[in-house]
Amino acid sequence: MSGVKLMDEGNEEYVVDLKSLGNAKIIYNSVTDTLHIIIDEGEADKAMLLENNIIVRIRNGRVIEIGIPDITKIIQE
């Protein structure tokens, strides 16, 4: 199990269970140039926008989806 610490109004810690990544979906949207890593489907309790514009969706204290916009720019760097 691995943790990821995210910044919100205060420090909050959310867990990414790497064992559950076996069922993760990775989707690339070429229209928005966004890579979506979907760990668990369903509605999120909370969505956070990090400083680097990465979107993290959380349900029950666990990360269920990560969205990385402008992925081709990141890969080319």
C-alpha positions, 0 to 999 in steps of 0.5 A: 500500500502506498500513500499520497499526501495532497494539499488542501486547505490543510494537509490531508492524506489520502491512500492509493491502494496499489493492489487495486490498480490491477483493475484500473482503467487508463484512458487518453482523451485526445480532444482535451489532451488529458490522461485519466487513471480510473482506480474505482468507478463511481461518484467521488465525495471530493475533487481536488485541483492540485497546483500543477492542474492535476485533478484528484477525485476521492471517495471515502478517503481513497483516491479513485481517479487522477486526471492529468491535463496537457499530458503530451506537454508533460511527456515531451519535457 
